[in-house]
Amino acid sequence: MQQRISQRRDPRNTQAGLTLLELIIACGILLVLSSAAVPLARVTVKRQREAELRRSLREMRDAIDRYKNAADKNLIRIEVGSEGYPPDLETLTMGVTVSSGGASQIGISAATLANLSGTAQGAGVSSPSSDAPSKVRFLRKVPVDPMTGKAEWGLRAVQDDPDSHSWGGHNVFDVYSLSTDTAMDGTNYADW
């Protein structure tokens, strides 16, 4: 009877050792898989930040173009020598005064104009077709550069060289990222 008891103990000891070995192998496999996933996650995050940068640049350049279009149609007052471009990005967020008839020529409906200017239809706006001057904002806010984490952008004026990295200060013709990093396609973010 004692032989049976001793025979039973031997398989348990062997089985416990194999369980520890299996645990070590499983941890090793998990470590290899996780080390392969980290670079993939970094690439995914970088692609998302690049897409956000493209979206922010497109949004600001579209606002600059709409401002220029309104200036070319003499719907807003501009400074002499500005060539019809905004003096800075804050002008796009603070808004400019236009008549509601002018707003429709910019491509903004009277109802949207009332919302953009912060006035409700029942609070001082007599009718959507009135020519009372209103404020139109071309941007809600200056977006944050996803590469630098700041709402600071490089600016170019019409008078500046196309690849210049110093702003003349007269107007805003173009915007670019202040990041010195390189994109996944090999270009610099500042060249986008």
N, C-alpha and C positions, 0 to 999 in steps of 0.2 A: 504494500500500500504506500510506503514511503517513496518507492520508485515512481509511482504515478504522480505524486505531488511534485517531485523534483523535475519530472518531464514537463509538467505544465508550466513551471516557472521559466524554463529556457525559452519557449516560444514568446512569452511576454517580453522578455528582455530584448530579444531580437526585433520584435515588432516596435517597441518604443524607440530603438535606434533608427529604424527606417523612417519613422514619423518625423524625427528631428532632421534627418537627411532630406526628406521630402520638403520640409519647411524651408530649409536653407536653399534648395533648388528653386522652389517657388518664389522666394524673395529675390533670388538672383535674376530670374526671368522677369519679374516685376520691375526690378531696377533697370534692366536693359530696355524694356518697353517704355518706361517713364523717361529715360534719358533720350530716347528717340522722339518722344512727344514734345519735349521742351522746345527744341528748335522750330518745330512745326507751329507751336503756339506763338512763338516770337514772330514768325513770318506772318501769321494771321493777324496779329495785333498791328504790325507795321503796315500791312495792306489796308486795314481799316483806317489807320491814321492818314495814309496817303489818299484814300478815298474822301475822307473828311476835309483834307487840305484842298483837294480839287473842288469839292462842293463849296467851300468857303470862298475860294478865289473866284469861282464862277458867280456866286451870289454878289460879291462886291463889285466885280467887273460889270455885271448886269445893272447894278444900281448906278454905277458911274455912267454907263451908256444911256440909261433912262434920264438921268440928270442932263447929260449933253444933248439928248434929243429934245427935252423940254426947253433948254436954253436956245437951241437952234430955231425953235418955233416961237421964240420971244415970249414964252409963257412965264419965265422967271427972270428976275434981275440978276445980271452977272457983272463982275468987275471987268474993267477994260484990261485987256492983256491976258485974261484967263482962258481965252479961246473957247469958252462955254463949258469948261470942266469945273467940278467942285473945288473949292479952295483946300478942303481937307476932308477926311472921312467923317468927322463929327458933323459936318454940314449935312451929310446924307442921313445921319441918325436924328439930328435935331429938327430937320425939315426946312422947307422953303415955302414962301407964300406964293400961292397961285390962285386964280379965280376958279370956281367950280367948272366953268366952261373950259378953262385951260386944262383942268384935271382930266376931263374926258378926252382931250386931244393927246394927253400923255398916255392914255390907256387905262385911266382909273374912273370907275363909275362914281356917280354922286353918292351912292350909299357907302361905297368903300371909302370915298373921300371923307364922309362924315365919321366913319370909324377911325380912319388914319389921323384925322385932325383932333380926335378926342371929343367931338361934340355929338350929341345925340340929335335925332331928327326933331324931337319935341323940345330941345333945349337950345333954341336960338337959330337953328337952321330952318328958314321959312319953307323952302321947297328945294327939291333936288336940282331944279333947273335955274336957280338963282345964280347970279354972277358975283356973289359975295366972296371976297378973298378968303382962302383957307390955307392951312399949312399941310404940306404933303411931305411925308418922310419916305425916303427911298430905301432905307435900311432900318430894321428894328433896333439893332445894336451891332457894333463892330464885332465880328466873330473872333473867337480865340484861335490862334494859330496852333493846330494840334501838334506840331513839331517842336515848338518852343514853350507851349503852355501859357502864352501871354497874348493879350489882344493888341499886340504891336506888330505892325507890318512895314515892309519897305515900300516906299512910294516913289513914283517917277512922274515928272511933269512932261508936258508936251515938248518943252524946250530941251529936256535932258536927252542924252544919248540912249538908244534902246537897251544897251547892256550896262548902263550906269548904275552904281549902287549908292549914289548920293542924290538927294532930292533937292531940286532948285527952290522949292517952297512956293511957287506961284499957283500951281493947281495940281490936281491928282488925275493923271492920265492912266496910270497902271499901278497895280499892287503886286507884291511878291513876298514870299516867306523870308524871314530873317535867319532861318536855320542854315547852318553850314554843312549839314549832313547830306549824304548821297542817297538817292532813291534806289529802289530795287532794280530799276531799269538802267542804272548807271549815271543818270543825270543828277544835277544838284537841285535841291528843292527851291533854291533862290532863282533858278532859271525857268520855273514853271509859269 
